[in-house]
Amino acid sequence: MNEKNLMVFAGRANPELAREVAAMLGTELVPTSAYDFANGEIYVRYEESVRGSDAFVIQSHTTPINEAIMEQLLMVDALKRASAKRITVVLPFYGYARQDKKHRGREPISARLMADLFKTAGANRLMAVDLHTAQIQGFFDGPVDHLMALPILSEYVRKKYGHEQLAVVSPDAGRIKVAEQWSERLGGAPLAFIHKTRDINRPNETVANRVVGEVQGRICVLVDDMIDTGGTITKAADALMAEGAAGVVIAATHAILSGPAIDRLKACTASEVIVTNTLPIDAAHEFDKLTTLSIAPLISRAIQEVFEDGSVTSLFDGHA
């Protein structure tokens, strides 16, 4: 009778998170050789047998994003060819998730292509944290575990700000459902959203319009799935303060923090920016207002449930 063998692998994008996950599972990362050839091609090889293993490959799609993705694809292919029994791709941040539909003609649906690439490489299962839109789960032909950072983020906010008069604010109308879940966890705090317009010809740029909802005199918890250049969220924070909010706290899962994001967040009216470490945050990106919570407890528990054929849904108290 073969015992199931849990093995955790990590690419080079976010090794600290992967080590933390492995430690919580009571194991260590499988030793892996990974390096780049002179022309930029990536080489990976595992230093021990993976035959028959239940393999979990952790890689955050951080900058340079295409290298992180390619490295993970090669790692999956190597596992398939070395006879791993089951391969689960763990994506704390799923690259290209924002390109999940065609806004205009002659565009790709890149999020779907990503799922197809991992399937072709040999992935049996995907595990991701806070996908940009839930329908991406349907792009992969196999089980997808959609983990949510909401319990970790909301617990921190509840402990620190629960005694205040709160309002939960979505930076746009499309994320109201997430804001509702936040409201539920923060004792039914009222909801508001920012009505904004976006120019489809200019990526990463939005115009914050009016605030819809009652925010006056309240600490506003502004929730989003990611902070990229920080334009949307900082304009939203300033709009809330202009409407008479007592303060603004930003909470987001993925700290992409591209280009001007750090300067914008430092300069904006929000008093605290709370994120998780789904993406690595280097020392140069740290600043006083930034609080980083670890997503490792969530990922390690989900891996344990999958390995033991348990229920990942049970991690969210019935919240799908």
C-alpha positions as CSV (number, residue, x, y, z in Angstrom):
1,M,0.0,0.0,0.0
2,N,1.6,3.3,-1.1
3,E,1.3,6.1,1.3
4,K,0.4,9.5,-0.2
5,N,3.3,11.7,-0.4
6,L,2.9,15.5,-0.1
7,M,5.6,17.5,-1.8
8,V,5.8,21.3,-2.1
9,F,7.7,23.1,-4.8
10,A,8.4,26.8,-5.3
11,G,9.6,28.9,-8.1
12,R,11.9,31.9,-7.6
13,A,9.2,34.6,-7.5
14,N,8.1,34.5,-3.8
15,P,10.3,32.0,-1.9
16,E,9.6,33.5,1.5
17,L,5.8,32.8,1.2
18,A,6.5,29.3,-0.2
19,R,8.8,28.5,2.7
20,E,6.3,29.7,5.2
21,V,3.6,27.6,3.6
22,A,5.8,24.5,3.7
23,A,6.8,25.1,7.3
24,M,3.1,25.3,8.3
25,L,2.5,21.9,6.5
26,G,5.4,20.4,8.5
27,T,7.6,19.9,5.5
28,E,10.3,21.6,3.5
29,L,10.4,22.8,-0.1
30,V,11.8,20.2,-2.5
31,P,15.3,21.2,-3.5
32,T,15.2,22.6,-7.0
33,S,17.8,23.9,-9.5
34,A,16.6,26.9,-11.4
35,Y,18.6,29.3,-13.5
36,D,18.5,31.4,-16.6
37,F,20.5,30.8,-19.7
38,A,22.3,33.8,-21.3
39,N,19.4,34.3,-23.8
40,G,16.8,34.4,-21.0
41,E,15.6,30.8,-21.3
42,I,14.8,29.2,-18.0
43,Y,16.0,25.8,-16.7
44,V,14.5,23.9,-13.8
45,R,15.3,20.4,-12.3
46,Y,14.2,18.8,-9.1
47,E,17.0,17.3,-6.9
48,E,15.0,14.4,-5.7
49,S,12.5,11.9,-6.9
50,V,8.9,13.1,-7.3
51,R,7.4,9.9,-8.6
52,G,3.9,9.2,-7.2
53,S,3.8,12.5,-5.2
54,D,0.9,14.8,-4.6
55,A,2.7,17.9,-5.9
56,F,1.9,21.5,-5.1
57,V,3.8,24.1,-7.2
58,I,3.7,27.6,-5.6
59,Q,4.6,30.6,-7.7
60,S,3.3,34.2,-7.5
61,H,3.1,35.9,-10.8
62,T,5.2,39.0,-9.9
63,T,7.4,41.3,-12.0
64,P,8.8,40.2,-14.4
65,I,5.5,38.5,-14.8
66,N,6.1,36.5,-18.0
67,E,9.2,34.9,-16.5
68,A,7.4,33.9,-13.4
69,I,4.6,32.3,-15.4
70,M,7.0,30.5,-17.8
71,E,9.1,29.2,-14.9
72,Q,5.9,27.7,-13.3
73,L,4.8,26.1,-16.5
74,L,8.3,24.4,-16.9
75,M,8.1,23.2,-13.3
76,V,4.7,21.6,-14.0
77,D,6.0,20.0,-17.1
78,A,9.0,18.6,-15.2
79,L,6.7,17.1,-12.6
80,K,4.5,15.5,-15.3
81,R,7.5,13.9,-17.0
82,A,8.9,12.7,-13.7
83,S,5.6,10.8,-12.9
84,A,4.1,13.0,-10.1
85,K,0.7,11.5,-9.3
86,R,-1.3,14.8,-9.1
87,I,-0.1,18.3,-9.8
88,T,-1.8,21.3,-8.2
89,V,-0.7,24.7,-9.4
90,V,-0.9,27.2,-6.5
91,L,-1.3,30.8,-7.8
92,P,-1.4,33.3,-4.9
93,F,-1.7,35.9,-7.7
94,Y,-3.1,34.7,-11.1
95,G,-1.3,36.6,-13.9
96,Y,-3.4,38.1,-16.7
97,A,-6.6,37.7,-14.6
98,R,-7.8,41.2,-15.6
99,Q,-7.9,40.1,-19.3
100,D,-10.9,37.8,-18.7
101,K,-13.2,39.0,-21.5
102,K,-13.1,40.9,-24.7
103,H,-13.9,44.6,-24.3
104,R,-13.3,45.3,-28.0
105,G,-12.8,43.3,-31.2
106,R,-9.6,41.5,-32.0
107,E,-8.4,41.2,-28.3
108,P,-7.3,38.0,-26.7
109,I,-8.9,36.5,-23.6
110,S,-5.6,36.1,-21.8
111,A,-6.9,34.7,-18.5
112,R,-8.4,31.8,-20.5
113,L,-5.1,31.2,-22.3
114,M,-3.3,31.0,-19.0
115,A,-5.6,28.2,-17.8
116,D,-5.1,26.4,-21.1
117,L,-1.3,26.6,-20.8
118,F,-1.3,25.1,-17.3
119,K,-3.7,22.3,-18.4
120,T,-1.4,21.5,-21.3
121,A,1.7,21.6,-19.1
122,G,0.1,18.9,-16.9
123,A,-1.8,20.6,-14.1
124,N,-4.6,18.6,-12.6
125,R,-5.9,21.4,-10.3
126,L,-5.5,25.1,-9.8
127,M,-5.6,27.0,-6.5
128,A,-5.7,30.8,-6.6
129,V,-6.3,33.6,-4.1
130,D,-8.9,36.3,-4.9
131,L,-9.3,35.9,-8.7
132,H,-10.1,39.2,-10.4
133,T,-13.5,37.7,-11.4
134,A,-15.0,34.5,-10.2
135,Q,-15.8,33.2,-13.7
136,I,-12.1,32.5,-14.3
137,Q,-12.7,29.3,-12.3
138,G,-14.6,28.1,-15.4
139,F,-11.7,28.7,-17.7
140,F,-9.7,25.7,-16.3
141,D,-11.0,22.2,-17.2
142,G,-10.6,20.7,-13.8
143,P,-11.0,21.5,-10.1
144,V,-10.2,25.1,-9.1
145,D,-9.9,26.2,-5.5
146,H,-10.8,29.9,-5.2
147,L,-9.3,31.0,-1.9
148,M,-10.3,34.3,-0.3
149,A,-8.2,36.6,1.7
150,L,-11.3,38.2,3.1
151,P,-11.2,36.3,6.5
152,I,-7.6,37.4,7.1
153,L,-8.1,41.0,6.1
154,S,-11.5,41.5,7.7
155,E,-10.3,39.9,11.0
156,Y,-7.5,42.4,11.2
157,V,-9.8,45.4,10.4
158,R,-12.4,44.2,12.9
159,K,-9.9,43.9,15.7
160,K,-8.3,47.3,15.0
161,Y,-11.3,49.4,13.9
162,G,-14.3,47.4,15.1
163,H,-15.1,49.9,17.8
164,E,-15.5,52.8,15.3
165,Q,-18.4,53.7,13.1
166,L,-17.5,51.9,9.9
167,A,-18.7,52.0,6.3
168,V,-17.5,49.5,3.7
169,V,-16.8,51.1,0.3
170,S,-16.3,49.4,-3.0
171,P,-14.1,51.5,-5.4
172,D,-16.5,50.6,-8.2
173,A,-20.0,49.2,-8.8
174,G,-18.5,45.8,-9.9
175,R,-17.1,44.8,-6.6
176,I,-20.3,45.4,-4.5
177,K,-20.7,41.6,-3.9
178,V,-17.2,41.5,-2.2
179,A,-18.1,44.7,-0.2
180,E,-21.3,42.9,1.0
181,Q,-19.2,40.0,2.4
182,W,-17.0,42.5,4.2
183,S,-20.1,44.2,5.6
184,E,-21.3,40.9,7.0
185,R,-18.0,40.3,8.7
186,L,-17.9,43.8,10.1
187,G,-21.2,43.6,11.9
188,G,-23.4,44.9,9.1
189,A,-21.5,48.1,8.4
190,P,-23.3,50.2,5.8
191,L,-22.2,50.0,2.1
192,A,-21.1,52.7,-0.3
193,F,-19.4,52.7,-3.7
194,I,-17.6,55.1,-5.9
195,H,-19.3,55.7,-9.2
196,K,-16.5,56.1,-11.7
197,T,-15.8,56.1,-15.4
198,R,-12.9,54.4,-17.1
199,D,-11.5,55.3,-20.6
200,I,-11.1,51.9,-22.4
201,N,-8.3,53.4,-24.5
202,R,-6.1,54.3,-21.5
203,P,-5.3,51.4,-19.2
204,N,-4.8,52.0,-15.4
205,E,-6.5,55.3,-15.5
206,T,-9.9,56.1,-14.0
207,V,-11.9,59.2,-13.1
208,A,-13.3,59.0,-9.6
209,N,-16.8,60.4,-9.7
210,R,-19.3,60.7,-6.9
211,V,-19.7,58.7,-3.7
212,V,-23.0,56.7,-3.6
213,G,-23.9,55.8,0.0
214,E,-23.6,57.3,3.5
215,V,-20.0,57.8,4.6
216,Q,-20.1,61.1,6.6
217,G,-18.4,60.8,10.0
218,R,-17.5,57.1,9.4
219,I,-14.2,55.3,9.0
220,C,-14.4,54.0,5.5
221,V,-12.9,50.6,4.7
222,L,-12.1,50.8,1.0
223,V,-11.8,47.2,-0.3
224,D,-10.4,45.9,-3.6
225,D,-8.7,42.8,-5.0
226,M,-5.5,44.5,-6.1
227,I,-3.5,47.8,-6.0
228,D,-1.6,48.2,-9.3
229,T,-0.6,51.8,-10.0
230,G,-2.8,53.0,-7.1
231,G,-4.7,55.5,-9.2
232,T,-8.2,54.2,-8.7
233,I,-7.9,53.5,-5.0
234,T,-6.2,56.8,-4.0
235,K,-8.7,58.9,-6.0
236,A,-11.5,56.9,-4.2
237,A,-9.9,57.6,-0.8
238,D,-9.7,61.3,-1.6
239,A,-13.3,61.4,-2.8
240,L,-14.4,59.8,0.5
241,M,-12.6,62.3,2.6
242,A,-14.1,65.1,0.5
243,E,-17.5,63.7,1.3
244,G,-16.9,64.0,5.0
245,A,-15.6,60.6,6.0
246,A,-13.8,60.5,9.3
247,G,-11.0,58.4,7.9
248,V,-10.1,55.9,5.2
249,V,-8.4,52.5,5.5
250,I,-7.5,50.7,2.3
251,A,-7.6,46.8,2.3
252,A,-6.6,44.9,-0.8
253,T,-5.3,41.3,-1.4
254,H,-2.7,41.8,-4.1
255,A,0.0,44.5,-3.7
256,I,1.2,44.8,-7.3
257,L,2.5,48.3,-6.6
258,S,3.6,49.3,-10.1
259,G,5.3,52.6,-11.0
260,P,3.8,55.5,-9.1
261,A,1.8,53.4,-6.6
262,I,4.0,53.9,-3.6
263,D,4.2,57.7,-3.9
264,R,0.4,57.9,-4.5
265,L,-0.4,55.7,-1.5
266,K,2.0,57.7,0.7
267,A,0.5,61.0,-0.4
268,C,-3.2,60.0,-0.3
269,T,-5.6,60.6,2.6
270,A,-5.8,57.0,3.7
271,S,-4.4,56.4,7.2
272,E,-3.5,52.7,6.6
273,V,-3.0,50.4,3.6
274,I,-3.5,46.7,4.5
275,V,-2.4,44.1,2.0
276,T,-1.3,40.4,2.0
277,N,1.9,38.8,0.8
278,T,0.4,37.0,-2.3
279,L,3.1,39.1,-4.1
280,P,6.5,39.8,-2.6
281,I,7.0,43.3,-1.3
282,D,10.6,44.3,-1.3
283,A,12.2,46.6,1.2
284,A,12.1,49.5,-1.3
285,H,8.3,49.3,-1.4
286,E,7.8,49.4,2.4
287,F,6.3,52.6,3.8
288,D,4.9,53.6,7.2
289,K,1.2,53.2,6.3
290,L,1.7,49.8,4.8
291,T,0.6,46.7,6.8
292,T,1.3,43.3,5.2
293,L,-0.6,40.2,6.5
294,S,0.5,36.7,5.7
295,I,-1.6,34.6,3.4
296,A,0.4,31.5,4.3
297,P,-2.1,30.1,6.9
298,L,-4.9,30.2,4.3
299,I,-2.8,28.5,1.5
300,S,-1.4,25.9,3.8
301,R,-4.8,24.9,5.2
302,A,-6.2,24.7,1.7
303,I,-3.3,22.5,0.6
304,Q,-3.9,20.2,3.6
305,E,-7.6,19.9,2.7
306,V,-6.8,19.0,-0.9
307,F,-4.1,16.5,0.1
308,E,-6.4,14.8,2.6
309,D,-9.4,14.9,0.1
310,G,-11.2,17.2,2.6
311,S,-13.3,20.3,1.9
312,V,-11.7,23.6,0.9
313,T,-15.1,25.3,1.0
314,S,-15.2,24.6,4.8
315,L,-12.4,27.1,5.2
316,F,-14.8,30.0,4.5
317,D,-17.6,29.2,7.0
318,G,-20.0,28.5,4.1
319,H,-19.0,31.7,2.2
320,A,-18.4,30.5,-1.3
